[in-house]
């Protein structure tokens, strides 16, 4: 699947100025992550389980 076919979205915690944001796209197998300021750069993928652990960790500060 190409990056143009993915449904990218920003976190609800992203600022309105658009700086320091990441975008994610969720598929059945993996989570795609990219820099919202330069979407032409390569993105990376992480397994859904790893993403879940990361979000859980980040939400606890």
Secondary structure, DSSP 8 states (H G I E B T S, - for coil): --TTTS--EE-TTS-TT--S-EEEEE-SSEEEEEETT-TTS--EEEEHHHHHHHHHHHHT-
